Every structure is written in structure tokens, then in C-alpha cells.
């Protein structure tokens, strides 16, 4: 069985190379002590990802094009625009 925590920490290490290896070892140990034997659950956060993409496209594209890129309806694009 794969070590999911190891894979997650490897991604984090690539994104934050300035953090020393000793700190990653402490994080790994603390998580294993607190949550050992449990499978991790990571929420998808589709809305947050769509809002970020919408912010990038908002000024350049019309609602129909944004809806096509995001895979949502034009109405949903209009709703998301009100949020940001």
C-alpha cells in the first residue's frame, strides 16, 4: 500500500524548497502520531479553483467564453462574478 502522507509531503517539499529537511521530518512525525492509521481526506475546492480561474479570465473574456473554459453555465459565471 502506498504511503499517502509521503506523497503529500513530497509535493509540499517541491513547492517550498526553502524549508529545511529537519522541519519536514518533524511535520511527518507529528502527523503520524496524531493521525496514524487513518486515510487522509483532501477536499477538492472546486469553487476556489473556479474563482481563481475566473479572476484571470474575467477582464479578457465574455461570460460565454468563460463558461466554456470553466465547464459551467453562463448563469453560474454571472453568480461567481458577484462573489469576486
Long-range contacts (C-beta under 8 A, 24 or more apart in sequence): 4-39, 4-40, 5-31, 5-32, 5-40, 8-40, 8-42, 50-80, 51-80, 51-83, 51-84, 54-80, 54-81, 54-84, 55-84, 58-84
